[in-house]
Amino acid sequence: MSEPQQPVIDFLAEPQSYGLPPGQRVERIDTHVASVFLAGERAFKLKRAVRFAYLDFSTLALREQSCRTELAINRRTAPGIYLGIRKITREADGRLRFDGAGETLDWAIEMRRFDQGLLFGRMAEEGRLTPALMQDLADIIWQFHQSLPPAATSGGAARFGRVMAGNLGELERARAAGTLDPGKIDGMNRLCDTALRSLRPLLDARAEAGLVRRCHGDLHLRNICLWEGRPTLFDAIEFSEDLATIDLLYDLAFLLMDLEHRDARGLANRVCNRYLDRGGGEEGQAALPLFMAVRAVIRAHVSASTAERQGETPKAALSKAQSQAYLDLAIRLLQPAKPKLVAIGGLSGTGKSTLAYGLAPSWAPAPGARVLRSDMIRKRLMGVEPETRLPESAYRGEVTSQVYAALGQAALQALRAGRSVIADAVFARAGERAAIAAIAGEAGVDFAGLWLEAPATLLENRVARRERDASDANVAVVRRQQSYEAGPLDWHRVDAGGAPDRTLANARRALGETAGP
């Protein structure tokens, strides 16, 4: 941190500045743009007097304005954490204090301190993130995005092109410093340019549809915590309206990329599918690989810049390795993949959805296959929350026909966007099975059908134990389904009477697959 800020740093590092008892230490966390001081039940964030191509905190006035903006922006998602801003002043006796009458030396944001062990980045490292927690997180992100007004902007492709151009400038610095492989930089740029050209109409259409909004902008795992039992987004971009006014799926893509980087594609797949299930952008799926790749490029040049500042140290070597890993990830995310369609049928309780989410992460492109559940589609058609129980009238034959038609259209849309699809429904009628197979033919992709089977008593026990599930099936429904006449079955029959991992292994064998990630 620059020398003019050293007196403020020393002040914020002292326990007595906060009235803490002797011996209680103040913890300090540094990033490339800020220092956070953890003192008792509070945290104080000081912005570094730095200037980058995308950020300028070089003057006191700029840092004050940035503090005020950060407070307002983050109170949208974390009002319980962000308390206010404090000025640090030098008094007549030369001492520093908070909000004094003397000269203002700097500004800090005051926040409630939370357990660092509840940061999602830390929880990911320790294997404590669960599918249920990620489902809640996806809901919160979707609800936040729905609350945002459309930005008064157009030209989605041009806007995204400026983001890519800014990345290119930062990568050229890394090239000059020898931090990143020039050949990989050039290869990644070619892949990004090709993807942007093909996606230009889609990005422009999404902007025209109001799907570019003033988002979080920096939505990775280290900017999410568990606060009062709920996933909470904090530390949104405040320094650039342009960098934070983005496509909603580009906002989500940072989280998906971060999980992919941490070898947690299963969790990324859960987040992505839940977000899309809520109505969060089926039509934009083709852009996800590019969005995720560009997020990886951002982390690559940030890590490269960190390595340069760290000099010839072991930490610099780690930062350089991280930078290279992110660039490799960006290239990998943009590799083409051949989509396919797999349908999973069977009576309620056979474990169709569990199997679908077990298979989905292993299929390229990241974050894995689109899982289309008839239960989720029915809830959306009825205009209710996914776990809301529906009356029997919602299961009339004409409604079920609408559900299967919507499932087929959503599958076709995802396949044409380059995503593999797993269609999860009972598929009890031969016509329903023929219709989903025909979708694969229309899209020109391979198709396979899996029919799950298990004893009736086991199915009844499973549905009786369900909690927080979109399925409305109960024991009575399972018993009624036993009378269904499925007709001729040319799908792979899969024994689903064992544990989920055993059913997954059986399904993989039927599909001719090896174990996925």
C-alpha positions in Angstrom: 0.0 0.0 0.0 1.3 3.5 -0.9 3.2 5.5 1.7 0.7 8.3 2.1 -1.8 5.8 3.5 0.6 4.3 6.1 -0.6 6.4 9.1 -4.2 5.3 8.3 -3.1 1.7 8.0 -1.2 1.9 11.3 -4.3 3.4 13.0 -6.7 0.7 11.6 -4.3 -2.0 12.7 -4.3 -0.9 16.4 -6.8 -2.5 18.8 -7.2 0.7 20.8 -8.5 2.5 17.7 -11.7 0.5 18.2 -11.8 0.6 22.0 -10.8 -3.1 22.2 -9.3 -4.5 25.4 -5.5 -4.8 25.5 -4.2 -8.0 23.9 -7.1 -8.4 21.4 -5.5 -8.4 18.0 -6.8 -6.9 14.8 -6.7 -9.2 11.8 -5.8 -7.8 8.4 -6.8 -9.2 5.0 -5.3 -7.7 1.8 -6.4 -7.8 -1.8 -4.9 -5.9 -4.8 -7.3 -3.0 -4.2 -8.2 -3.0 -0.5 -7.3 -3.9 3.0 -9.9 -5.2 5.5 -9.3 -4.9 9.2 -11.2 -7.3 11.4 -11.7 -5.8 14.9 -14.0 -7.3 17.4 -17.5 -7.6 15.9 -16.7 -5.2 13.1 -14.8 -5.1 9.9 -13.4 -1.9 8.3 -12.5 -1.8 4.6 -9.9 0.7 3.4 -9.4 1.2 -0.3 -5.8 1.2 -1.6 -4.6 4.3 -3.3 -4.1 2.5 -6.7 -5.0 3.1 -10.3 -5.6 0.4 -12.9 -7.1 0.5 -16.4 -10.5 -0.5 -14.9 -10.3 1.2 -11.5 -9.1 4.5 -9.9 -8.8 4.9 -6.2 -5.8 7.3 -6.5 -7.3 10.3 -4.8 -9.1 10.9 -1.5 -12.2 12.1 -3.3 -12.4 9.1 -5.5 -12.0 6.7 -2.5 -14.8 8.6 -0.6 -17.2 8.3 -3.6 -16.3 4.7 -4.0 -17.1 4.0 -0.4 -20.4 5.6 -0.6 -21.3 3.7 -3.8 -20.1 0.4 -2.3 -22.4 0.9 0.7 -25.4 1.6 -1.5 -24.7 -1.2 -4.0 -24.1 -3.9 -1.3 -27.1 -3.0 0.8 -29.2 -4.4 -2.0 -28.1 -8.0 -1.1 -26.4 -7.7 2.4 -28.2 -4.9 4.4 -27.3 -6.6 7.6 -23.6 -6.6 6.9 -23.0 -3.1 5.5 -23.4 -0.5 8.3 -22.0 2.8 7.0 -18.9 4.7 6.1 -16.4 6.2 8.5 -13.8 9.0 7.9 -10.4 8.8 9.5 -9.2 12.2 10.7 -6.1 13.8 12.1 -6.9 15.9 15.2 -5.1 19.0 16.5 -2.9 16.8 18.7 -1.7 14.8 15.8 -3.6 11.7 16.7 -5.9 9.8 14.3 -9.5 9.0 15.2 -12.8 8.0 13.6 -15.1 10.9 12.5 -13.2 13.6 14.2 -13.2 17.4 13.5 -9.7 17.4 12.0 -8.4 16.9 8.5 -9.8 13.9 6.7 -7.1 11.5 5.8 -9.1 8.6 4.4 -12.5 6.7 4.4 -13.4 3.2 5.4 -16.5 1.1 5.1 -17.8 -0.3 8.4 -19.4 -3.7 8.3 -20.6 -6.4 10.7 -17.9 -9.1 11.0 -18.9 -12.6 10.1 -17.2 -15.9 10.6 -14.5 -16.3 7.9 -15.3 -20.1 8.0 -18.7 -19.2 6.5 -17.2 -17.8 3.3 -18.3 -20.0 0.4 -14.7 -20.0 -0.8 -13.5 -21.5 2.5 -16.5 -23.9 2.6 -15.6 -25.1 -0.9 -12.0 -25.8 0.1 -13.3 -27.8 3.1 -15.9 -29.7 1.1 -18.8 -28.1 3.1 -20.9 -26.8 0.2 -23.9 -29.0 -0.5 -26.4 -29.3 -3.3 -29.2 -28.0 -1.0 -27.1 -25.0 -0.1 -26.3 -24.3 -3.8 -30.0 -24.6 -4.6 -30.7 -21.9 -2.1 -27.9 -19.8 -3.5 -29.3 -20.1 -7.0 -32.7 -19.0 -5.8 -31.2 -16.0 -4.1 -29.2 -15.0 -7.2 -32.3 -15.4 -9.4 -34.5 -13.4 -7.0 -31.8 -10.6 -6.9 -31.6 -10.6 -10.7 -35.4 -10.3 -11.0 -35.4 -7.3 -8.7 -33.1 -5.3 -10.9 -34.5 -2.9 -13.5 -33.3 -3.3 -17.1 -30.4 -1.0 -18.0 -31.0 1.8 -20.5 -28.6 0.3 -23.0 -28.5 -1.6 -26.2 -25.8 -3.4 -28.2 -25.2 -6.4 -26.0 -22.4 -7.7 -28.2 -20.6 -4.4 -28.5 -20.7 -4.0 -24.7 -19.3 -7.5 -24.2 -16.7 -6.9 -26.8 -15.4 -4.0 -24.7 -15.0 -6.3 -21.8 -13.0 -8.7 -24.0 -10.9 -5.8 -25.3 -10.1 -4.7 -21.7 -9.0 -8.2 -20.9 -6.8 -8.3 -24.0 -5.0 -5.1 -22.7 -4.3 -6.7 -19.3 -3.2 -10.0 -21.0 -0.7 -8.0 -23.1 0.9 -6.8 -19.9 1.2 -10.4 -18.7 2.7 -11.3 -22.0 5.3 -8.6 -21.7 6.1 -9.6 -18.1 6.5 -13.2 -19.2 3.8 -14.4 -16.8 1.6 -16.2 -19.4 2.4 -18.3 -22.4 2.1 -16.0 -25.6 0.8 -18.9 -27.7 -2.0 -19.7 -25.2 -2.9 -16.0 -25.1 -3.2 -15.9 -28.9 -5.2 -19.1 -29.0 -7.6 -18.0 -26.3 -8.1 -14.7 -28.1 -9.0 -16.4 -31.4 -11.5 -18.7 -29.6 -13.1 -15.8 -27.9 -13.4 -13.7 -31.1 -14.9 -16.6 -33.0 -17.5 -17.2 -30.2 -18.4 -13.6 -30.0 -19.0 -13.3 -33.7 -21.4 -16.3 -33.6 -23.2 -15.0 -30.5 -23.6 -11.4 -31.6 -27.3 -11.7 -32.5 -28.1 -13.5 -29.3 -26.3 -11.0 -27.1 -27.9 -8.0 -28.9 -31.4 -9.7 -28.5 -30.8 -10.2 -24.8 -29.9 -6.6 -24.3 -33.0 -5.5 -26.2 -35.1 -7.8 -24.0 -33.9 -6.0 -20.9 -31.5 -8.8 -19.7 -28.6 -6.4 -19.2 -28.8 -4.9 -15.8 -26.7 -3.3 -13.0 -25.7 -6.7 -11.4 -23.3 -7.8 -8.7 -20.4 -8.1 -11.2 -17.9 -10.0 -9.0 -20.0 -13.0 -8.1 -17.4 -15.6 -7.1 -17.3 -17.8 -4.0 -15.2 -15.5 -1.9 -17.9 -12.8 -2.3 -20.6 -15.1 -0.9 -21.1 -16.0 2.8 -23.6 -17.7 5.0 -25.2 -14.9 7.0 -27.9 -15.7 9.5 -28.3 -19.1 7.8 -28.8 -17.7 4.3 -26.4 -17.5 1.3 -25.6 -13.8 1.1 -23.9 -11.9 -1.7 -21.5 -9.1 -0.8 -18.6 -7.0 -2.1 -20.2 -6.2 -5.5 -18.4 -4.1 -8.0 -18.8 -0.4 -7.1 -15.9 1.2 -9.0 -17.3 0.8 -12.5 -20.9 1.0 -13.6 -19.8 -0.3 -17.0 -18.2 -3.5 -15.6 -21.2 -4.2 -13.4 -23.9 -3.4 -16.0 -23.9 -6.8 -17.7 -26.0 -9.7 -19.0 -27.6 -11.6 -16.1 -26.0 -14.9 -17.3 -22.6 -13.2 -17.4 -23.1 -12.3 -13.7 -23.9 -15.9 -12.9 -21.1 -17.2 -15.0 -18.4 -16.0 -12.5 -19.8 -18.4 -9.9 -20.1 -21.2 -12.4 -16.5 -20.7 -13.5 -15.2 -20.5 -10.0 -16.8 -23.8 -9.1 -15.4 -25.4 -12.3 -12.0 -24.1 -11.4 -12.3 -25.8 -8.0 -13.3 -29.1 -9.6 -16.8 -28.7 -8.3 -18.7 -29.1 -11.5 -21.5 -31.0 -9.8 -22.3 -28.0 -7.7 -22.0 -25.7 -10.7 -24.4 -27.9 -12.5 -26.9 -27.7 -9.6 -26.7 -23.9 -9.5 -27.0 -23.5 -13.3 -30.0 -25.9 -13.6 -31.8 -24.4 -10.6 -31.3 -20.9 -12.0 -32.6 -21.9 -15.4 -35.5 -23.8 -13.8 -36.6 -20.6 -12.2 -36.9 -19.0 -15.6 -33.4 -17.5 -15.6 -32.4 -17.6 -19.3 -33.1 -20.8 -21.2 -32.6 -18.8 -24.4 -29.1 -17.6 -23.4 -27.5 -21.0 -22.8 -25.4 -20.8 -25.9 -23.5 -17.9 -24.4 -22.5 -19.7 -21.2 -19.2 -21.1 -22.5 -18.0 -17.7 -23.6 -19.2 -16.0 -20.5 -17.4 -18.5 -18.3 -14.3 -18.3 -20.4 -14.1 -14.6 -20.1 -14.5 -14.8 -16.4 -11.6 -17.2 -16.3 -9.5 -14.8 -18.4 -10.3 -12.0 -15.8 -8.9 -14.2 -13.0 -5.9 -15.1 -15.2 -4.8 -11.5 -15.6 -5.6 -10.5 -12.0 -3.5 -13.4 -10.8 -0.7 -12.4 -13.3 -0.8 -8.8 -12.0 -0.6 -10.2 -8.4 2.4 -12.3 -9.4 4.2 -9.3 -10.8 3.7 -7.3 -7.6 5.0 -10.2 -5.4 8.4 -10.2 -7.1 10.6 -13.3 -6.8 8.9 -15.0 -3.9 7.2 -18.3 -3.4 3.8 -16.5 -3.3 4.6 -15.1 -6.8 5.2 -18.6 -8.1 1.8 -19.7 -6.8 0.1 -16.7 -8.3 1.7 -17.3 -11.6 0.6 -21.0 -11.6 -2.9 -19.8 -10.8 -2.8 -17.4 -13.7 -1.8 -20.1 -16.1 -4.4 -22.5 -14.7 -7.1 -19.9 -15.3 -5.9 -19.3 -18.9 -5.9 -23.1 -19.5 -9.5 -23.2 -18.2 -10.6 -20.4 -20.5 -9.3 -22.4 -23.5 -10.9 -25.6 -22.3 -14.3 -23.9 -21.8 -14.4 -22.8 -25.4 -13.6 -26.2 -26.9 -16.6 -27.5 -29.0 -18.6 -30.4 -27.7 -21.2 -32.6 -29.4 -24.5 -32.5 -27.4 -26.7 -35.5 -26.8 -30.1 -36.2 -25.4 -30.8 -38.8 -22.7 -34.4 -39.4 -21.4 -34.9 -41.0 -18.0 -38.3 -42.5 -17.3 -39.8 -44.7 -14.6 -42.4 -44.5 -11.9 -42.3 -42.0 -9.1 -39.6 -42.9 -6.5 -37.3 -44.7 -8.9 -34.7 -42.0 -8.5 -34.9 -40.3 -11.9 -33.9 -36.8 -10.7 -31.1 -38.2 -8.5 -29.7 -40.1 -11.4 -30.1 -37.1 -13.7 -28.0 -34.9 -11.4 -25.5 -37.7 -11.1 -25.0 -38.0 -14.8 -25.2 -34.3 -15.8 -21.9 -33.0 -14.6 -19.8 -35.3 -16.7 -21.1 -34.1 -20.0 -19.4 -31.2 -21.8 -19.6 -28.3 -22.2 -19.3 -27.0 -18.6 -21.2 -26.8 -16.4 -22.7 -30.0 -17.7 -26.0 -31.2 -19.1 -29.3 -29.3 -18.8 -31.6 -31.3 -16.6 -35.2 -30.8 -17.6 -37.6 -32.1 -14.9 -41.3 -32.4 -15.8 -42.0 -31.5 -12.1 -40.2 -28.2 -12.4 -41.8 -27.4 -15.8 -45.3 -28.1 -14.3 -44.6 -25.7 -11.4 -43.5 -23.0 -13.8 -46.6 -23.5 -16.1 -48.8 -23.2 -13.0 -46.9 -20.0 -11.9 -45.9 -21.3 -8.4 -42.6 -21.8 -6.6 -40.8 -25.1 -7.3 -41.6 -26.7 -4.0 -45.2 -25.6 -3.8 -47.7 -28.4 -3.7 -50.2 -28.5 -6.5 -53.8 -29.6 -6.4 -54.9 -32.7 -8.4 -56.4 -30.5 -11.1 -52.8 -29.6 -12.1 -52.4 -33.2 -13.2 -55.3 -33.4 -15.6 -54.5 -35.0 -18.9 -54.5 -31.7 -20.8 -52.1 -30.1 -18.4 -49.7 -33.1 -18.5 -49.8 -32.9 -22.3 -48.7 -29.2 -22.0 -45.9 -30.2 -19.7 -44.5 -32.8 -22.1 -44.8 -30.4 -25.0 -42.9 -27.7 -23.0 -40.3 -30.3 -22.0 -39.7 -31.2 -25.6 -39.4 -27.5 -26.7 -37.0 -26.7 -23.9 -34.9 -29.8 -24.8 -34.7 -28.7 -28.4 -33.7 -25.2 -27.4 -30.9 -26.4 -25.2 -29.6 -28.9 -27.8 -29.5 -26.2 -30.4 -27.6 -24.0 -28.0 -24.9 -26.8 -27.8 -26.0 -28.2 -24.4 -26.6 -31.9 -23.7 -29.9 -32.6 -22.2 -31.3 -35.0 -19.7 -35.1 -35.2 -19.8 -36.6 -36.4 -16.5 -40.2 -37.5 -16.5 -42.3 -40.6 -16.0 -42.7 -41.2 -19.8 -45.3 -43.9 -19.0 -46.9 -43.7 -22.5 -45.3 -44.9 -25.7 -46.3 -41.6 -27.4 -44.4 -39.6 -24.8 -41.3 -41.7 -25.3 -41.5 -41.4 -29.1 -41.9 -37.7 -28.9 -38.8 -37.1 -26.8 -36.8 -39.4 -29.1 -38.0 -37.4 -32.1 -36.6 -34.2 -30.5 -33.1 -35.8 -30.7 -33.7 -36.5 -34.4 -34.9 -32.9 -35.1 -31.8 -31.6 -33.3 -29.5 -34.1 -35.1 -28.0 -35.5 -31.9 -27.7 -39.0 -30.4 -30.5 -40.3 -28.2 -30.7 -42.9 -25.4 -33.6 -43.8 -23.1 -33.2 -45.2 -19.6 -36.1 -46.9 -17.9 -35.7 -47.2 -14.1 -37.2 -50.1 -12.2 -37.5 -50.8 -8.5 -39.9 -52.8 -6.2 -43.2 -51.0 -5.4 -42.6 -51.1 -1.6 -39.3 -49.3 -2.1 -40.9 -46.7 -4.3 -43.5 -46.0 -1.6 -40.9 -45.7 1.1 -38.8 -43.3 -1.0 -41.6 -40.9 -1.8 -42.8 -40.9 1.8 -39.4 -39.6 2.9 -39.1 -36.8 0.4 -38.5 -33.2 1.7 -38.1 -30.0 -0.3 -38.8 -31.7 -3.6 -40.6 -30.4 -6.7 -42.4 -33.7 -7.1 -45.9 -33.9 -5.7 -46.0 -37.7 -5.9 -47.1 -39.5 -2.7 -47.7 -43.1 -1.8 -51.2 -43.0 -3.3 -49.7 -41.8 -6.6 -47.1 -44.6 -6.6 -49.9 -47.1 -6.0 -52.0 -45.7 -8.8 -49.0 -45.8 -11.2 -48.6 -49.5 -10.7 -51.6 -50.0 -13.0 -49.9 -48.0 -15.8 -49.5 -50.0 -19.0 -46.2 -48.7 -20.5 -46.4 -50.8 -23.6 -43.3 -52.0 -25.6 -40.1 -50.6 -24.1 -37.0 -50.2 -26.3 -35.2 -48.1 -23.7 -32.4 -49.5 -21.5 -33.9 -51.1 -18.4 -31.9 -50.0 -15.3 -32.1 -51.6 -11.9 -32.8 -48.6 -9.5 -33.4 -50.7 -6.4 -30.1 -50.0 -4.8 -28.2 -47.0 -3.5 -27.9 -43.9 -5.8 -24.3 -44.6 -6.6 -25.2 -48.1 -7.7 -28.0 -46.9 -9.9 -25.6 -44.3 -11.4 -23.1 -47.1 -12.2 -25.9 -49.2 -13.8 -26.9 -46.3 -15.9 -23.4 -45.5 -17.0 -22.9 -49.1 -18.1 -26.2 -48.9 -20.1 -24.9 -45.8 -21.8 -21.5 -47.2 -22.4 -19.9 -44.5 -20.2 -17.1 -44.5 -17.7 -17.3 -42.6 -14.4 -17.4 -38.8 -14.7 -15.8 -36.0 -12.7 
